[in-house]
Amino acid sequence: MYANTGDVVVPKSANKPESEPIGDQLRRQRIDVLKKSLRQTAADLSIAPAHLTDLEKGRRSPSEGLLVRIAAHYRMDEQLLRKGWGKMNSVIGEVFAESETNATKVPQFLRTARNLTPEQWDELINQAKSMTSPPSRRKKS
């Protein structure tokens, strides 16, 4: 039912295309893995039990800060939660807002890169790193 990947416990159903709703995954993680009550978990997250109920039932999605707290507390992958709630990583908005060029180019880039394989993404990331790295200093002989 769950795959243990170190500190993060990922529901095995998260890897299936027909994966269960994120609220159901949260509830299952809280009960089966954390072995905590709704009230205790809500207190740990500093939210009302009704708020946690709404998250688990899919009636609400969390704020950015709460999403990060949930990922840490539930020991679930943050990106899995973001995907489940349809929330992009905040760094995308930050990069987008840094300049007019970024505001124009980021959406164009993401549309173009939409269907890359994981290997192609890694290659692209490495290319971007090499383009933004300071030139290496050469030793003079």
Buried (B, 14 or more C-beta within 10 A) or exposed (E): EBEEEEEBBBBEBBEEEEBBEBBBBBBBBBEEBBEBEBEEBBBBBEBEBEBBBBBBEBEBBBEEEBBBBBBEBBBBBBEBBBBBBEBEEEEEEEBBEEEEEBEEEBEEEEEEEEEEEEEEEEEEEEEEEEEEEEEEEEEEE
